[in-house]
Amino acid sequence: MRNETVTLTNVIEVPPGRESHFEERWMRFKEFLACQRGFVSAALRRNDDPSSPFRFTASTTFRTQDQLWGALQRNEIGDFAFSCPLAHAARPGQAFLRSQPGS
């Protein structure tokens, strides 16, 4: 049996001057995810290139796709991700999923 994980990656726009507030909210979101079944890791990467349209790339890894989607469909997630007026995914509903060998 192969041991794989599933990673969701998304690029995120954040209005200039709101980066710190967004990063604080994302850290709370990461703490929420860390308590969910199947959570492996989450990372937020900041792009400091001022010409880039996307300031952040976020990735979340779970043991299975079902566990990932289960975590993202919880009612509490709206408090962190979808109600944030400060940022939005580059293409809502079009994130990148990849399977990778487990750690």
C-alpha positions as semicolon CSV with decimal commas, in nm:
position;residue;x (nm);y (nm);z (nm)
1;M;0,000;0,000;0,000
2;R;0,138;0,341;-0,101
3;N;0,159;0,608;0,162
4;E;0,064;0,937;-0,004
5;T;-0,054;1,276;0,107
6;V;-0,264;1,536;-0,073
7;T;-0,167;1,902;-0,093
8;L;-0,393;2,194;-0,183
9;T;-0,203;2,500;-0,309
10;N;-0,352;2,839;-0,388
11;V;-0,216;3,181;-0,480
12;I;-0,376;3,470;-0,291
13;E;-0,406;3,842;-0,355
14;V;-0,388;4,077;-0,058
15;P;-0,433;4,455;-0,090
16;P;-0,116;4,655;-0,022
17;G;-0,078;4,748;0,341
18;R;-0,299;4,462;0,464
19;E;-0,036;4,187;0,452
20;S;0,029;4,174;0,828
21;H;-0,340;4,149;0,912
22;F;-0,385;3,873;0,653
23;E;-0,085;3,680;0,791
24;E;-0,231;3,697;1,143
25;R;-0,566;3,560;1,021
26;W;-0,392;3,288;0,824
27;M;-0,199;3,175;1,132
28;R;-0,532;3,134;1,317
29;F;-0,661;2,940;1,016
30;K;-0,354;2,715;1,030
31;E;-0,415;2,649;1,402
32;F;-0,772;2,548;1,316
33;L;-0,653;2,313;1,040
34;A;-0,392;2,158;1,269
35;C;-0,675;2,024;1,488
36;Q;-0,849;1,851;1,198
37;R;-0,832;1,479;1,127
38;G;-0,558;1,391;0,877
39;F;-0,372;1,723;0,897
40;V;-0,004;1,697;0,804
41;S;0,115;2,054;0,746
42;A;0,029;2,402;0,623
43;A;0,254;2,678;0,496
44;L;0,216;3,036;0,383
45;R;0,482;3,180;0,157
46;R;0,511;3,552;0,094
47;N;0,625;3,686;-0,243
48;D;0,810;4,015;-0,193
49;D;0,835;4,091;-0,566
50;P;0,633;4,415;-0,602
51;S;0,555;4,337;-0,966
52;S;0,387;4,007;-0,879
53;P;0,005;4,013;-0,876
54;F;-0,001;3,751;-0,601
55;R;0,156;3,827;-0,265
56;F;0,106;3,487;-0,104
57;T;0,101;3,118;-0,181
58;A;-0,072;2,893;0,072
59;S;-0,049;2,517;0,087
60;T;-0,218;2,264;0,310
61;T;-0,134;1,894;0,326
62;F;-0,357;1,617;0,457
63;R;-0,323;1,239;0,462
64;T;-0,616;1,189;0,223
65;Q;-0,824;1,398;-0,013
66;D;-1,140;1,313;0,184
67;Q;-0,982;1,443;0,504
68;L;-0,870;1,763;0,331
69;W;-1,214;1,834;0,187
70;G;-1,376;1,738;0,517
71;A;-1,169;1,999;0,699
72;L;-1,237;2,265;0,438
73;Q;-1,614;2,206;0,451
74;R;-1,651;2,255;0,825
75;N;-1,878;2,543;0,925
76;E;-1,607;2,703;1,141
77;I;-1,382;2,759;0,841
78;G;-1,587;3,062;0,736
79;D;-1,445;3,248;1,034
80;F;-1,101;3,227;0,879
81;A;-1,094;3,174;0,506
82;F;-1,407;3,264;0,320
83;S;-1,528;3,567;0,515
84;C;-1,197;3,753;0,492
85;P;-1,250;4,071;0,287
86;L;-0,876;4,132;0,281
87;A;-0,778;3,857;0,044
88;H;-0,913;3,624;-0,215
89;A;-0,791;3,328;-0,410
90;A;-0,663;3,406;-0,756
91;R;-0,923;3,182;-0,916
92;P;-1,182;3,076;-0,658
93;G;-1,253;2,708;-0,687
94;Q;-0,943;2,646;-0,896
95;A;-0,670;2,545;-0,660
96;F;-0,397;2,297;-0,730
97;L;-0,412;1,949;-0,581
98;R;-0,120;1,712;-0,591
99;S;-0,048;1,376;-0,435
100;Q;0,297;1,314;-0,303
101;P;0,473;1,035;-0,117
102;G;0,403;1,057;0,255
103;S;0,669;1,162;0,498
